[in-house]
Amino acid sequence: MQQADAAPTRDEAVFRDMPVHKAVITMALPTVVGQLIVLFYNLADTFFIGRTGNPYMVAAASLILPVFNISNAVSDVVGLGGGTLVSRLLGADNRDEAEKVSAFTFSAAGIGAACWSVLVLLCMNPMLKLLGASSETFAFARTYAFCVVVLGGVPTILQLTCAQLLRAVGYSRQAGFGISMGGILNVILDPLFMFVILPKGNEILGAGIATMLSNVVTLVFFLITIRRIQKSTVLSLSLRRGMPCRTSIRSVFVNGTPGGISNLLFNFSQVTINRLMSGYGDIPLAGIGIVLKAERIPLNTGVGICQGIIPIVAYNYAAGNHDRMNETIRFSRRLGLGVAAVSIMMYELFAGPIMGMFIPEAETVRIGAGFLRARCLATPFMFMAFHILFSIQAMGEGKVAMALAVIRQLILYIPLLFIMNALFGMYGLVWAQLIGDAVTDIISYLWFFRILKKDKYDNLG
């Protein structure tokens, strides 16, 4: 049932009335901060584990990072798809269906999270062997995975889904605060469990427990927040109003799956690079593990910008306000490329000290600094790949977004890893990202403008 006479709400004020640059900052800044703090607590695990001087513990945590990040993919399938649809339904002034979609999204995320945790538990040993765990890293990796994925999978996925739903109705600040709070708590709990509560030799167990508990606390905060604001928004965690229509359910998965597939393939590519790099020994593996986290500072900033604009783009696309949608995409693109340019300069100048912050072992620092200087050059191309993908998703073009996600990772980047490894060794693995994303951006941009031309609003130049 549509509610055409409903009073203006927060989502309408931010998405429809606020100046574009202010709306983008309002939505993107808390998301960026949250993304960076999430990254910060992931880096904190590596930092504190690195303080042990044990490269095998660092390598073990690096091996599990892609598996932990697959939780984001599970959340994206329903959280990103559901949140985007909620924003589009608000733009179309169908608030009753938006409420049903939000409740369905939360329930589906809980079921998916439980299935993922059980799957990892049942397949733990073969999974670790597939990831390239050696005899020195196997036990450490198993311990860390059990804490952060098996025990922590449900709270991790549900809190990410709640953040997506809050952003969908304009509560980006609350979403960013909750994610930030969890990250800060993790940084506090890491040294407490690693060096105070647990005996020496159990540092990786302490890091895993800290991550799990911080996600539990974040989920509790989001549940309380949604309960508090649900009377003034379309958000709901209960299906008491009934299921959404079949078209909406299909739309959740059609438009969420590209983000999930993109995230899944991104992490599969990280598993691949870890697997191939492990062939050169545990020291290069530890080095690339640190680099893959350090490079995420500009990447997470860019993803935060993209996630922040999704509700604005989706709302205005559904409302037919294409000029405002176009201006949002242009402004956010300039913002993200500016961040990428600054990050390249910083990493080129300070690659050695950055590596030294995470582990004092000289050989790991030397190899890792070379990796970082090469990998950072791919940053603007990586941002543009995500920016185009998220923009297309917000416009409801799920099939196109899916195709682009598959092309980027499965057809271009992952095969390039094997080719570059065969031709140039471990440094070929590092350069493959830049080549793959440069080609991806050309394909994505051509496809993007084809969509714009089809819909007759091609003033995005």
Buried (B, 14 or more C-beta within 10 A) or exposed (E): EEEEEEEEBBBBEBBBEBEBEEBBBBBBBBBBBBBBBBBBBBBBBBBBBBBBEBBBBBBBBBBBBBBBBBBBBBBBBBBBBBBBBBBBBBBBBBBBBBBBBBBBBBBBBBEBBBEBBEBBBEEBEEBBEEBBBBEBBBBBBBBBBBBBBBBBBBBBBBBBBBBBBBBBBBBBBBBBBBBBBBBBBBBEBBBEBBBEEBEEEBBBBBBBBBBBBBBBBBBEBBBEBBEEBBEEBBBBBEEEEEEBEEEBBEBBBBBBBBBBBBBBBBBBBBBBBBBBBBEBBBBBBBBBBBBBBBBBBBBBBBBBBBBBBBBBBBBBBBBEBBEBBBBBBBBBBEBBBEBBEEBBEEBEEBBBEBBBBBBEBEBBBEBBBBBBBBBBBBBBBBBBBBBBBBBBBBBBBBEBBBBBBBBBBBBBBBBBBBEBBEEEBBBBBBBBBBBBBBBBBEBBEEBBBEBBEEEEBEEBE
